[in-house]
């Protein structure tokens, strides 16, 4: 993610008073997709595993309140 994209996401968050968190991602997946959504615990575990792989952070450091921009602050 480049700096322009980070600034764009931050502007959208501010304008619409959104908080883009891992919990928001989980809620969206639960509401809109079939894969692993019959089991909320499994879908949350998958979201954490993907964040670990993508951003190199430990799942133990993540929570539903973790903001997506915190995971890649440098873009």
N, CA, C and O atoms as a Tripos MOL2 file, in Angstrom:
@<TRIPOS>MOLECULE
protein
  300   299    75     0     0
PROTEIN
NO_CHARGES

@<TRIPOS>ATOM
      1 N           0.8470   -1.1720    0.0000 N.3       1 UNK1
      2 CA          0.0000    0.0000    0.0000 C.3       1 UNK1
      3 C           0.8920    1.2340    0.0000 C.2       1 UNK1
      4 O           1.7410    1.3900    0.8780 O.2       1 UNK1
      5 N           0.7080    2.0880   -0.9560 N.am      2 UNK2
      6 CA          1.4860    3.3130   -1.0120 C.3       2 UNK2
      7 C           0.9190    4.3680   -0.0820 C.2       2 UNK2
      8 O          -0.1930    4.2360    0.4290 O.2       2 UNK2
      9 N           1.6890    5.4010    0.1260 N.am      3 UNK3
     10 CA          1.2850    6.4740    1.0310 C.3       3 UNK3
     11 C          -0.0070    7.1360    0.5700 C.2       3 UNK3
     12 O          -0.8590    7.4650    1.3960 O.2       3 UNK3
     13 N          -0.1670    7.3380   -0.7450 N.am      4 UNK4
     14 CA         -1.4100    7.9430   -1.2510 C.3       4 UNK4
     15 C          -2.6240    7.1080   -0.8640 C.2       4 UNK4
     16 O          -3.6620    7.6510   -0.4870 O.2       4 UNK4
     17 N          -2.4910    5.7900   -0.9570 N.am      5 UNK5
     18 CA         -3.6140    4.9190   -0.6030 C.3       5 UNK5
     19 C          -3.9050    4.9850    0.8900 C.2       5 UNK5
     20 O          -5.0660    5.0060    1.2980 O.2       5 UNK5
     21 N          -2.8550    5.0190    1.7050 N.am      6 UNK6
     22 CA         -3.0420    5.1330    3.1550 C.3       6 UNK6
     23 C          -3.7810    6.4240    3.4920 C.2       6 UNK6
     24 O          -4.7140    6.4210    4.2950 O.2       6 UNK6
     25 N          -3.3580    7.5270    2.8750 N.am      7 UNK7
     26 CA         -4.0210    8.8060    3.1220 C.3       7 UNK7
     27 C          -5.4740    8.7780    2.6490 C.2       7 UNK7
     28 O          -6.3480    9.3530    3.2990 O.2       7 UNK7
     29 N          -5.7340    8.1230    1.5340 N.am      8 UNK8
     30 CA         -7.1000    7.9950    1.0170 C.3       8 UNK8
     31 C          -7.9740    7.2220    2.0030 C.2       8 UNK8
     32 O          -9.0810    7.6540    2.3230 O.2       8 UNK8
     33 N          -7.4840    6.0890    2.4820 N.am      9 UNK9
     34 CA         -8.2490    5.2780    3.4350 C.3       9 UNK9
     35 C          -8.5040    6.0720    4.7110 C.2       9 UNK9
     36 O          -9.6020    6.0200    5.2640 O.2       9 UNK9
     37 N          -7.4960    6.8050    5.1810 N.am     10 UNK10
     38 CA         -7.6790    7.6110    6.3840 C.3      10 UNK10
     39 C          -8.7370    8.6900    6.1650 C.2      10 UNK10
     40 O          -9.5290    8.9700    7.0650 O.2      10 UNK10
     41 N          -8.7590    9.2990    4.9760 N.am     11 UNK11
     42 CA         -9.7640   10.3230    4.6700 C.3      11 UNK11
     43 C         -11.1610    9.7180    4.6370 C.2      11 UNK11
     44 O         -12.1080   10.3190    5.1440 O.2      11 UNK11
     45 N         -11.2980    8.5420    4.0500 N.am     12 UNK12
     46 CA        -12.5980    7.8570    4.0090 C.3      12 UNK12
     47 C         -13.0520    7.5340    5.4280 C.2      12 UNK12
     48 O         -14.2130    7.7480    5.7780 O.2      12 UNK12
     49 N         -12.1270    7.0140    6.2490 N.am     13 UNK13
     50 CA        -12.4630    6.7170    7.6380 C.3      13 UNK13
     51 C         -12.9800    7.9600    8.3560 C.2      13 UNK13
     52 O         -13.9890    7.9040    9.0600 O.2      13 UNK13
     53 N         -12.2900    9.0700    8.1760 N.am     14 UNK14
     54 CA        -12.6640   10.3080    8.8620 C.3      14 UNK14
     55 C         -13.9890   10.8490    8.3360 C.2      14 UNK14
     56 O         -14.8480   11.2490    9.1210 O.2      14 UNK14
     57 N         -14.1600   10.8660    7.0360 N.am     15 UNK15
     58 CA        -15.3700   11.4380    6.4340 C.3      15 UNK15
     59 C         -16.6290   10.6760    6.8250 C.2      15 UNK15
     60 O         -17.6570   11.2790    7.1320 O.2      15 UNK15
     61 N         -16.5440    9.3630    6.8130 N.am     16 UNK16
     62 CA        -17.7230    8.5420    7.0840 C.3      16 UNK16
     63 C         -17.7270    7.9570    8.4910 C.2      16 UNK16
     64 O         -18.5690    7.1230    8.8240 O.2      16 UNK16
     65 N         -16.7730    8.4030    9.3180 N.am     17 UNK17
     66 CA        -16.6580    7.9310   10.6940 C.3      17 UNK17
     67 C         -16.6050    6.4120   10.7670 C.2      17 UNK17
     68 O         -17.2720    5.7840   11.5900 O.2      17 UNK17
     69 N         -15.7980    5.8430    9.8880 N.am     18 UNK18
     70 CA        -15.5930    4.4030    9.8550 C.3      18 UNK18
     71 C         -14.3820    4.0430   10.6900 C.2      18 UNK18
     72 O         -13.4510    4.8360   10.8340 O.2      18 UNK18
     73 N         -14.4020    2.8870   11.2170 N.am     19 UNK19
     74 CA        -13.2220    2.3580   11.8750 C.3      19 UNK19
     75 C         -12.9340    1.0370   11.1970 C.2      19 UNK19
     76 O         -13.6300    0.0510   11.4400 O.2      19 UNK19
     77 N         -11.9350    1.0030   10.3650 N.am     20 UNK20
     78 CA        -11.6280   -0.1910    9.5970 C.3      20 UNK20
     79 C         -10.6960   -1.0770   10.4050 C.2      20 UNK20
     80 O          -9.4840   -0.8650   10.4500 O.2      20 UNK20
     81 N         -11.2950   -2.0740   11.0400 N.am     21 UNK21
     82 CA        -10.5610   -2.9560   11.9390 C.3      21 UNK21
     83 C         -10.6580   -4.3970   11.4740 C.2      21 UNK21
     84 O         -11.4350   -4.7210   10.5760 O.2      21 UNK21
     85 N          -9.8640   -5.2600   12.0930 N.am     22 UNK22
     86 CA         -9.9830   -6.6880   11.8100 C.3      22 UNK22
     87 C         -11.3680   -7.1960   12.1910 C.2      22 UNK22
     88 O         -11.9070   -8.0900   11.5380 O.2      22 UNK22
     89 N         -11.9390   -6.6310   13.2390 N.am     23 UNK23
     90 CA        -13.3010   -7.0070   13.6260 C.3      23 UNK23
     91 C         -14.3090   -6.6350   12.5590 C.2      23 UNK23
     92 O         -15.2590   -7.3790   12.3170 O.2      23 UNK23
     93 N         -14.1120   -5.4730   11.9050 N.am     24 UNK24
     94 CA        -14.9880   -5.0780   10.7960 C.3      24 UNK24
     95 C         -14.8730   -6.0670    9.6460 C.2      24 UNK24
     96 O         -15.8720   -6.4370    9.0290 O.2      24 UNK24
     97 N         -13.6400   -6.4930    9.3610 N.am     25 UNK25
     98 CA        -13.4240   -7.4780    8.3010 C.3      25 UNK25
     99 C         -14.1560   -8.7740    8.6460 C.2      25 UNK25
    100 O         -14.8270   -9.3610    7.7980 O.2      25 UNK25
    101 N         -14.0220   -9.2070    9.8810 N.am     26 UNK26
    102 CA        -14.6760  -10.4490   10.3110 C.3      26 UNK26
    103 C         -16.2000  -10.3370   10.1800 C.2      26 UNK26
    104 O         -16.8490  -11.2550    9.6770 O.2      26 UNK26
    105 N         -16.7570   -9.2380   10.6210 N.am     27 UNK27
    106 CA        -18.2070   -9.0430   10.5250 C.3      27 UNK27
    107 C         -18.6600   -9.0480    9.0700 C.2      27 UNK27
    108 O         -19.7030   -9.6140    8.7440 O.2      27 UNK27
    109 N         -17.8840   -8.4220    8.2010 N.am     28 UNK28
    110 CA        -18.2310   -8.3860    6.7770 C.3      28 UNK28
    111 C         -18.1900   -9.7900    6.1750 C.2      28 UNK28
    112 O         -19.0950  -10.1820    5.4400 O.2      28 UNK28
    113 N         -17.1450  -10.5350    6.4880 N.am     29 UNK29
    114 CA        -17.0170  -11.8990    5.9770 C.3      29 UNK29
    115 C         -18.1860  -12.7450    6.4740 C.2      29 UNK29
    116 O         -18.7860  -13.4970    5.7070 O.2      29 UNK29
    117 N         -18.5010  -12.6180    7.7460 N.am     30 UNK30
    118 CA        -19.6170  -13.3840    8.3130 C.3      30 UNK30
    119 C         -20.9320  -13.0650    7.6020 C.2      30 UNK30
    120 O         -21.7560  -13.9550    7.3910 O.2      30 UNK30
    121 N         -21.1260  -11.8170    7.2390 N.am     31 UNK31
    122 CA        -22.3830  -11.3910    6.6420 C.3      31 UNK31
    123 C         -22.4830  -11.6860    5.1420 C.2      31 UNK31
    124 O         -23.5850  -11.8370    4.6150 O.2      31 UNK31
    125 N         -21.3340  -11.7700    4.4490 N.am     32 UNK32
    126 CA        -21.3950  -11.7930    2.9900 C.3      32 UNK32
    127 C         -20.8330  -13.0210    2.2940 C.2      32 UNK32
    128 O         -21.0420  -13.1800    1.0910 O.2      32 UNK32
    129 N         -20.1430  -13.8760    2.9880 N.am     33 UNK33
    130 CA        -19.4880  -14.9890    2.3030 C.3      33 UNK33
    131 C         -19.8090  -16.3150    2.9630 C.2      33 UNK33
    132 O         -20.1160  -16.3710    4.1540 O.2      33 UNK33
    133 N         -19.7340  -17.3830    2.1830 N.am     34 UNK34
    134 CA        -20.0460  -18.7100    2.6830 C.3      34 UNK34
    135 C         -18.8560  -19.4520    3.2610 C.2      34 UNK34
    136 O         -19.0210  -20.2590    4.1750 O.2      34 UNK34
    137 N         -17.6490  -19.1930    2.7450 N.am     35 UNK35
    138 CA        -16.4850  -19.9760    3.1460 C.3      35 UNK35
    139 C         -16.1390  -19.7480    4.6130 C.2      35 UNK35
    140 O         -15.8490  -18.6270    5.0310 O.2      35 UNK35
    141 N         -16.1740  -20.8210    5.3770 N.am     36 UNK36
    142 CA        -15.8200  -20.8170    6.8040 C.3      36 UNK36
    143 C         -16.7010  -19.9070    7.6600 C.2      36 UNK36
    144 O         -16.3790  -19.6640    8.8230 O.2      36 UNK36
    145 N         -17.7980  -19.4020    7.1110 N.am     37 UNK37
    146 CA        -18.5990  -18.4890    7.9170 C.3      37 UNK37
    147 C         -19.6280  -19.2100    8.7720 C.2      37 UNK37
    148 O         -20.2580  -18.5950    9.6320 O.2      37 UNK37
    149 N         -19.8040  -20.5070    8.5460 N.am     38 UNK38
    150 CA        -20.6880  -21.2570    9.4370 C.3      38 UNK38
    151 C         -20.0610  -21.3810   10.8150 C.2      38 UNK38
    152 O         -20.7500  -21.6550   11.7970 O.2      38 UNK38
    153 N         -18.7680  -21.1810   10.8800 N.am     39 UNK39
    154 CA        -18.0360  -21.2650   12.1420 C.3      39 UNK39
    155 C         -17.2760  -19.9500   12.3460 C.2      39 UNK39
    156 O         -16.1950  -19.7730   11.7840 O.2      39 UNK39
    157 N         -17.8290  -19.0250   13.1440 N.am     40 UNK40
    158 CA        -17.1650  -17.7380   13.3510 C.3      40 UNK40
    159 C         -15.7510  -17.8620   13.8970 C.2      40 UNK40
    160 O         -14.8930  -17.0380   13.5800 O.2      40 UNK40
    161 N         -15.4990  -18.8720   14.7050 N.am     41 UNK41
    162 CA        -14.1580  -19.0550   15.2720 C.3      41 UNK41
    163 C         -13.1750  -19.4170   14.1590 C.2      41 UNK41
    164 O         -12.0450  -18.9270   14.1420 O.2      41 UNK41
    165 N         -13.6030  -20.2730   13.2310 N.am     42 UNK42
    166 CA        -12.7290  -20.6650   12.1230 C.3      42 UNK42
    167 C         -12.4620  -19.4920   11.1920 C.2      42 UNK42
    168 O         -11.3370  -19.3230   10.7220 O.2      42 UNK42
    169 N         -13.4820  -18.6750   10.9170 N.am     43 UNK43
    170 CA        -13.2580  -17.5340   10.0250 C.3      43 UNK43
    171 C         -12.3540  -16.4990   10.6930 C.2      43 UNK43
    172 O         -11.5390  -15.8710   10.0180 O.2      43 UNK43
    173 N         -12.4830  -16.3140   11.9990 N.am     44 UNK44
    174 CA        -11.5950  -15.3900   12.7150 C.3      44 UNK44
    175 C         -10.1580  -15.9140   12.6820 C.2      44 UNK44
    176 O          -9.2210  -15.1400   12.4840 O.2      44 UNK44
    177 N          -9.9840  -17.2100   12.8730 N.am     45 UNK45
    178 CA         -8.6480  -17.8000   12.8250 C.3      45 UNK45
    179 C          -8.0220  -17.6180   11.4450 C.2      45 UNK45
    180 O          -6.8210  -17.3690   11.3390 O.2      45 UNK45
    181 N          -8.8180  -17.7400   10.3980 N.am     46 UNK46
    182 CA         -8.3090  -17.5430    9.0390 C.3      46 UNK46
    183 C          -7.9040  -16.0870    8.8170 C.2      46 UNK46
    184 O          -6.8670  -15.8220    8.2090 O.2      46 UNK46
    185 N          -8.7020  -15.1510    9.2990 N.am     47 UNK47
    186 CA         -8.3620  -13.7290    9.1810 C.3      47 UNK47
    187 C          -7.0490  -13.4450    9.9030 C.2      47 UNK47
    188 O          -6.2060  -12.7130    9.3840 O.2      47 UNK47
    189 N          -6.8660  -14.0090   11.0790 N.am     48 UNK48
    190 CA         -5.6160  -13.8180   11.8250 C.3      48 UNK48
    191 C          -4.4320  -14.4350   11.0880 C.2      48 UNK48
    192 O          -3.3630  -13.8290   11.0150 O.2      48 UNK48
    193 N          -4.6170  -15.6350   10.5410 N.am     49 UNK49
    194 CA         -3.5300  -16.2960    9.8150 C.3      49 UNK49
    195 C          -3.1250  -15.4950    8.5860 C.2      49 UNK49
    196 O          -1.9380  -15.3740    8.2840 O.2      49 UNK49
    197 N          -4.1040  -14.9490    7.8790 N.am     50 UNK50
    198 CA         -3.7960  -14.1290    6.7090 C.3      50 UNK50
    199 C          -3.0480  -12.8560    7.1030 C.2      50 UNK50
    200 O          -2.1340  -12.4300    6.3980 O.2      50 UNK50
    201 N          -3.4320  -12.2500    8.2210 N.am     51 UNK51
    202 CA         -2.7370  -11.0510    8.7070 C.3      51 UNK51
    203 C          -1.3110  -11.3950    9.1070 C.2      51 UNK51
    204 O          -0.3860  -10.6300    8.8340 O.2      51 UNK51
    205 N          -1.1280  -12.5390    9.7520 N.am     52 UNK52
    206 CA          0.2240  -12.9790   10.1200 C.3      52 UNK52
    207 C           1.0950  -13.1250    8.8780 C.2      52 UNK52
    208 O           2.2260  -12.6410    8.8400 O.2      52 UNK52
    209 N           0.5590  -13.7940    7.8700 N.am     53 UNK53
    210 CA          1.3150  -14.0190    6.6390 C.3      53 UNK53
    211 C           1.6120  -12.7150    5.9070 C.2      53 UNK53
    212 O           2.7330  -12.4980    5.4470 O.2      53 UNK53
    213 N           0.6250  -11.8630    5.8000 N.am     54 UNK54
    214 CA          0.7650  -10.6350    5.0200 C.3      54 UNK54
    215 C           1.6310   -9.5900    5.7090 C.2      54 UNK54
    216 O           2.4360   -8.9210    5.0610 O.2      54 UNK54
    217 N           1.4690   -9.4480    7.0210 N.am     55 UNK55
    218 CA          2.1030   -8.3400    7.7250 C.3      55 UNK55
    219 C           3.2100   -8.7590    8.6940 C.2      55 UNK55
    220 O           3.8770   -7.9040    9.2770 O.2      55 UNK55
    221 N           3.4060  -10.0620    8.8680 N.am     56 UNK56
    222 CA          4.4800  -10.5340    9.7300 C.3      56 UNK56
    223 C           4.2810  -10.2420   11.1990 C.2      56 UNK56
    224 O           5.2510  -10.0330   11.9280 O.2      56 UNK56
    225 N           3.0320  -10.2230   11.6460 N.am     57 UNK57
    226 CA          2.7420  -10.0090   13.0620 C.3      57 UNK57
    227 C           2.1740  -11.2890   13.6530 C.2      57 UNK57
    228 O           1.5800  -12.0990   12.9420 O.2      57 UNK57
    229 N           2.3550  -11.4640   14.9220 N.am     58 UNK58
    230 CA          1.8240  -12.6320   15.6090 C.3      58 UNK58
    231 C           0.3330  -12.4520   15.8790 C.2      58 UNK58
    232 O          -0.1190  -11.3600   16.2210 O.2      58 UNK58
    233 N          -0.4150  -13.5220   15.7230 N.am     59 UNK59
    234 CA         -1.8510  -13.4680   15.9900 C.3      59 UNK59
    235 C          -2.1320  -13.0290   17.4160 C.2      59 UNK59
    236 O          -3.1690  -12.4240   17.6900 O.2      59 UNK59
    237 N          -1.2170  -13.3290   18.3220 N.am     60 UNK60
    238 CA         -1.4290  -12.9420   19.7180 C.3      60 UNK60
    239 C          -1.3940  -11.4280   19.9060 C.2      60 UNK60
    240 O          -1.8610  -10.9180   20.9240 O.2      60 UNK60
    241 N          -0.8430  -10.7090   18.9300 N.am     61 UNK61
    242 CA         -0.7840   -9.2500   18.9890 C.3      61 UNK61
    243 C          -2.0280   -8.5920   18.3850 C.2      61 UNK61
    244 O          -2.1870   -7.3740   18.4600 O.2      61 UNK61
    245 N          -2.8920   -9.3880   17.7980 N.am     62 UNK62
    246 CA         -4.0440   -8.8580   17.0710 C.3      62 UNK62
    247 C          -5.3310   -9.0530   17.8520 C.2      62 UNK62
    248 O          -5.4690   -9.9930   18.6340 O.2      62 UNK62
    249 N          -6.2640   -8.1480   17.6250 N.am     63 UNK63
    250 CA         -7.5890   -8.2500   18.2310 C.3      63 UNK63
    251 C          -8.6070   -7.7010   17.2420 C.2      63 UNK63
    252 O          -8.2280   -7.1230   16.2230 O.2      63 UNK63
    253 N          -9.8860   -7.8730   17.5240 N.am     64 UNK64
    254 CA        -10.8950   -7.2870   16.6390 C.3      64 UNK64
    255 C         -10.7860   -5.7710   16.5250 C.2      64 UNK64
    256 O         -11.2740   -5.1930   15.5540 O.2      64 UNK64
    257 N         -10.1580   -5.1200   17.4960 N.am     65 UNK65
    258 CA        -10.0220   -3.6670   17.4690 C.3      65 UNK65
    259 C          -8.7740   -3.1910   16.7050 C.2      65 UNK65
    260 O          -8.5780   -1.9880   16.5320 O.2      65 UNK65
    261 N          -7.9380   -4.1250   16.2510 N.am     66 UNK66
    262 CA         -6.7390   -3.7510   15.5100 C.3      66 UNK66
    263 C          -7.1450   -3.0910   14.1950 C.2      66 UNK66
    264 O          -7.8470   -3.6840   13.3760 O.2      66 UNK66
    265 N          -6.6900   -1.8530   14.0090 N.am     67 UNK67
    266 CA         -6.9960   -1.1230   12.7760 C.3      67 UNK67
    267 C          -6.1050   -1.6320   11.6530 C.2      67 UNK67
    268 O          -4.9240   -1.9140   11.8590 O.2      67 UNK67
    269 N          -6.6820   -1.7440   10.4680 N.am     68 UNK68
    270 CA         -5.9320   -2.2440    9.3210 C.3      68 UNK68
    271 C          -4.7100   -1.3730    9.0320 C.2      68 UNK68
    272 O          -3.6510   -1.8880    8.6730 O.2      68 UNK68
    273 N          -4.8500   -0.0780    9.1850 N.am     69 UNK69
    274 CA         -3.7230    0.8090    8.9090 C.3      69 UNK69
    275 C          -2.5960    0.6380    9.9180 C.2      69 UNK69
    276 O          -1.4560    0.9940    9.6190 O.2      69 UNK69
    277 N          -2.8770    0.1090   11.0990 N.am     70 UNK70
    278 CA         -1.8310   -0.1570   12.0810 C.3      70 UNK70
    279 C          -0.9390   -1.3140   11.6260 C.2      70 UNK70
    280 O           0.2250   -1.4040   12.0180 O.2      70 UNK70
    281 N          -1.4920   -2.1870   10.8060 N.am     71 UNK71
    282 CA         -0.7350   -3.3510   10.3690 C.3      71 UNK71
    283 C           0.3280   -2.9960    9.3380 C.2      71 UNK71
    284 O           1.3580   -3.6650    9.2510 O.2      71 UNK71
    285 N           0.0900   -1.9620    8.5680 N.am     72 UNK72
    286 CA          1.0530   -1.5530    7.5460 C.3      72 UNK72
    287 C           1.1740   -0.0240    7.5540 C.2      72 UNK72
    288 O           0.8230    0.6300    6.5720 O.2      72 UNK72
    289 N           1.6680    0.5430    8.6590 N.am     73 UNK73
    290 CA          1.6780    1.9970    8.7860 C.3      73 UNK73
    291 C           2.5740    2.7130    7.7750 C.2      73 UNK73
    292 O           2.3690    3.8910    7.4840 O.2      73 UNK73
    293 N           3.5650    2.0000    7.2430 N.am     74 UNK74
    294 CA          4.4730    2.6420    6.3040 C.3      74 UNK74
    295 C           4.0280    2.5100    4.8580 C.2      74 UNK74
    296 O           4.6850    3.0160    3.9480 O.2      74 UNK74
    297 N           2.9070    1.8250    4.6500 N.am     75 UNK75
    298 CA          2.3830    1.7030    3.3000 C.3      75 UNK75
    299 C           2.9620    0.6060    2.5390 C.2      75 UNK75
    300 O           2.6010    0.3990    1.3810 O.2      75 UNK75
@<TRIPOS>BOND
     1     1     2 1
     2     2     3 1
     3     3     4 2
     4     3     5 am
     5     5     6 1
     6     6     7 1
     7     7     8 2
     8     7     9 am
     9     9    10 1
    10    10    11 1
    11    11    12 2
    12    11    13 am
    13    13    14 1
    14    14    15 1
    15    15    16 2
    16    15    17 am
    17    17    18 1
    18    18    19 1
    19    19    20 2
    20    19    21 am
    21    21    22 1
    22    22    23 1
    23    23    24 2
    24    23    25 am
    25    25    26 1
    26    26    27 1
    27    27    28 2
    28    27    29 am
    29    29    30 1
    30    30    31 1
    31    31    32 2
    32    31    33 am
    33    33    34 1
    34    34    35 1
    35    35    36 2
    36    35    37 am
    37    37    38 1
    38    38    39 1
    39    39    40 2
    40    39    41 am
    41    41    42 1
    42    42    43 1
    43    43    44 2
    44    43    45 am
    45    45    46 1
    46    46    47 1
    47    47    48 2
    48    47    49 am
    49    49    50 1
    50    50    51 1
    51    51    52 2
    52    51    53 am
    53    53    54 1
    54    54    55 1
    55    55    56 2
    56    55    57 am
    57    57    58 1
    58    58    59 1
    59    59    60 2
    60    59    61 am
    61    61    62 1
    62    62    63 1
    63    63    64 2
    64    63    65 am
    65    65    66 1
    66    66    67 1
    67    67    68 2
    68    67    69 am
    69    69    70 1
    70    70    71 1
    71    71    72 2
    72    71    73 am
    73    73    74 1
    74    74    75 1
    75    75    76 2
    76    75    77 am
    77    77    78 1
    78    78    79 1
    79    79    80 2
    80    79    81 am
    81    81    82 1
    82    82    83 1
    83    83    84 2
    84    83    85 am
    85    85    86 1
    86    86    87 1
    87    87    88 2
    88    87    89 am
    89    89    90 1
    90    90    91 1
    91    91    92 2
    92    91    93 am
    93    93    94 1
    94    94    95 1
    95    95    96 2
    96    95    97 am
    97    97    98 1
    98    98    99 1
    99    99   100 2
   100    99   101 am
   101   101   102 1
   102   102   103 1
   103   103   104 2
   104   103   105 am
   105   105   106 1
   106   106   107 1
   107   107   108 2
   108   107   109 am
   109   109   110 1
   110   110   111 1
   111   111   112 2
   112   111   113 am
   113   113   114 1
   114   114   115 1
   115   115   116 2
   116   115   117 am
   117   117   118 1
   118   118   119 1
   119   119   120 2
   120   119   121 am
   121   121   122 1
   122   122   123 1
   123   123   124 2
   124   123   125 am
   125   125   126 1
   126   126   127 1
   127   127   128 2
   128   127   129 am
   129   129   130 1
   130   130   131 1
   131   131   132 2
   132   131   133 am
   133   133   134 1
   134   134   135 1
   135   135   136 2
   136   135   137 am
   137   137   138 1
   138   138   139 1
   139   139   140 2
   140   139   141 am
   141   141   142 1
   142   142   143 1
   143   143   144 2
   144   143   145 am
   145   145   146 1
   146   146   147 1
   147   147   148 2
   148   147   149 am
   149   149   150 1
   150   150   151 1
   151   151   152 2
   152   151   153 am
   153   153   154 1
   154   154   155 1
   155   155   156 2
   156   155   157 am
   157   157   158 1
   158   158   159 1
   159   159   160 2
   160   159   161 am
   161   161   162 1
   162   162   163 1
   163   163   164 2
   164   163   165 am
   165   165   166 1
   166   166   167 1
   167   167   168 2
   168   167   169 am
   169   169   170 1
   170   170   171 1
   171   171   172 2
   172   171   173 am
   173   173   174 1
   174   174   175 1
   175   175   176 2
   176   175   177 am
   177   177   178 1
   178   178   179 1
   179   179   180 2
   180   179   181 am
   181   181   182 1
   182   182   183 1
   183   183   184 2
   184   183   185 am
   185   185   186 1
   186   186   187 1
   187   187   188 2
   188   187   189 am
   189   189   190 1
   190   190   191 1
   191   191   192 2
   192   191   193 am
   193   193   194 1
   194   194   195 1
   195   195   196 2
   196   195   197 am
   197   197   198 1
   198   198   199 1
   199   199   200 2
   200   199   201 am
   201   201   202 1
   202   202   203 1
   203   203   204 2
   204   203   205 am
   205   205   206 1
   206   206   207 1
   207   207   208 2
   208   207   209 am
   209   209   210 1
   210   210   211 1
   211   211   212 2
   212   211   213 am
   213   213   214 1
   214   214   215 1
   215   215   216 2
   216   215   217 am
   217   217   218 1
   218   218   219 1
   219   219   220 2
   220   219   221 am
   221   221   222 1
   222   222   223 1
   223   223   224 2
   224   223   225 am
   225   225   226 1
   226   226   227 1
   227   227   228 2
   228   227   229 am
   229   229   230 1
   230   230   231 1
   231   231   232 2
   232   231   233 am
   233   233   234 1
   234   234   235 1
   235   235   236 2
   236   235   237 am
   237   237   238 1
   238   238   239 1
   239   239   240 2
   240   239   241 am
   241   241   242 1
   242   242   243 1
   243   243   244 2
   244   243   245 am
   245   245   246 1
   246   246   247 1
   247   247   248 2
   248   247   249 am
   249   249   250 1
   250   250   251 1
   251   251   252 2
   252   251   253 am
   253   253   254 1
   254   254   255 1
   255   255   256 2
   256   255   257 am
   257   257   258 1
   258   258   259 1
   259   259   260 2
   260   259   261 am
   261   261   262 1
   262   262   263 1
   263   263   264 2
   264   263   265 am
   265   265   266 1
   266   266   267 1
   267   267   268 2
   268   267   269 am
   269   269   270 1
   270   270   271 1
   271   271   272 2
   272   271   273 am
   273   273   274 1
   274   274   275 1
   275   275   276 2
   276   275   277 am
   277   277   278 1
   278   278   279 1
   279   279   280 2
   280   279   281 am
   281   281   282 1
   282   282   283 1
   283   283   284 2
   284   283   285 am
   285   285   286 1
   286   286   287 1
   287   287   288 2
   288   287   289 am
   289   289   290 1
   290   290   291 1
   291   291   292 2
   292   291   293 am
   293   293   294 1
   294   294   295 1
   295   295   296 2
   296   295   297 am
   297   297   298 1
   298   298   299 1
   299   299   300 2
@<TRIPOS>SUBSTRUCTURE
     1 UNK1         2 RESIDUE 1 A UNK
     2 UNK2         6 RESIDUE 1 A UNK
     3 UNK3        10 RESIDUE 1 A UNK
     4 UNK4        14 RESIDUE 1 A UNK
     5 UNK5        18 RESIDUE 1 A UNK
     6 UNK6        22 RESIDUE 1 A UNK
     7 UNK7        26 RESIDUE 1 A UNK
     8 UNK8        30 RESIDUE 1 A UNK
     9 UNK9        34 RESIDUE 1 A UNK
    10 UNK10       38 RESIDUE 1 A UNK
    11 UNK11       42 RESIDUE 1 A UNK
    12 UNK12       46 RESIDUE 1 A UNK
    13 UNK13       50 RESIDUE 1 A UNK
    14 UNK14       54 RESIDUE 1 A UNK
    15 UNK15       58 RESIDUE 1 A UNK
    16 UNK16       62 RESIDUE 1 A UNK
    17 UNK17       66 RESIDUE 1 A UNK
    18 UNK18       70 RESIDUE 1 A UNK
    19 UNK19       74 RESIDUE 1 A UNK
    20 UNK20       78 RESIDUE 1 A UNK
    21 UNK21       82 RESIDUE 1 A UNK
    22 UNK22       86 RESIDUE 1 A UNK
    23 UNK23       90 RESIDUE 1 A UNK
    24 UNK24       94 RESIDUE 1 A UNK
    25 UNK25       98 RESIDUE 1 A UNK
    26 UNK26      102 RESIDUE 1 A UNK
    27 UNK27      106 RESIDUE 1 A UNK
    28 UNK28      110 RESIDUE 1 A UNK
    29 UNK29      114 RESIDUE 1 A UNK
    30 UNK30      118 RESIDUE 1 A UNK
    31 UNK31      122 RESIDUE 1 A UNK
    32 UNK32      126 RESIDUE 1 A UNK
    33 UNK33      130 RESIDUE 1 A UNK
    34 UNK34      134 RESIDUE 1 A UNK
    35 UNK35      138 RESIDUE 1 A UNK
    36 UNK36      142 RESIDUE 1 A UNK
    37 UNK37      146 RESIDUE 1 A UNK
    38 UNK38      150 RESIDUE 1 A UNK
    39 UNK39      154 RESIDUE 1 A UNK
    40 UNK40      158 RESIDUE 1 A UNK
    41 UNK41      162 RESIDUE 1 A UNK
    42 UNK42      166 RESIDUE 1 A UNK
    43 UNK43      170 RESIDUE 1 A UNK
    44 UNK44      174 RESIDUE 1 A UNK
    45 UNK45      178 RESIDUE 1 A UNK
    46 UNK46      182 RESIDUE 1 A UNK
    47 UNK47      186 RESIDUE 1 A UNK
    48 UNK48      190 RESIDUE 1 A UNK
    49 UNK49      194 RESIDUE 1 A UNK
    50 UNK50      198 RESIDUE 1 A UNK
    51 UNK51      202 RESIDUE 1 A UNK
    52 UNK52      206 RESIDUE 1 A UNK
    53 UNK53      210 RESIDUE 1 A UNK
    54 UNK54      214 RESIDUE 1 A UNK
    55 UNK55      218 RESIDUE 1 A UNK
    56 UNK56      222 RESIDUE 1 A UNK
    57 UNK57      226 RESIDUE 1 A UNK
    58 UNK58      230 RESIDUE 1 A UNK
    59 UNK59      234 RESIDUE 1 A UNK
    60 UNK60      238 RESIDUE 1 A UNK
    61 UNK61      242 RESIDUE 1 A UNK
    62 UNK62      246 RESIDUE 1 A UNK
    63 UNK63      250 RESIDUE 1 A UNK
    64 UNK64      254 RESIDUE 1 A UNK
    65 UNK65      258 RESIDUE 1 A UNK
    66 UNK66      262 RESIDUE 1 A UNK
    67 UNK67      266 RESIDUE 1 A UNK
    68 UNK68      270 RESIDUE 1 A UNK
    69 UNK69      274 RESIDUE 1 A UNK
    70 UNK70      278 RESIDUE 1 A UNK
    71 UNK71      282 RESIDUE 1 A UNK
    72 UNK72      286 RESIDUE 1 A UNK
    73 UNK73      290 RESIDUE 1 A UNK
    74 UNK74      294 RESIDUE 1 A UNK
    75 UNK75      298 RESIDUE 1 A UNK
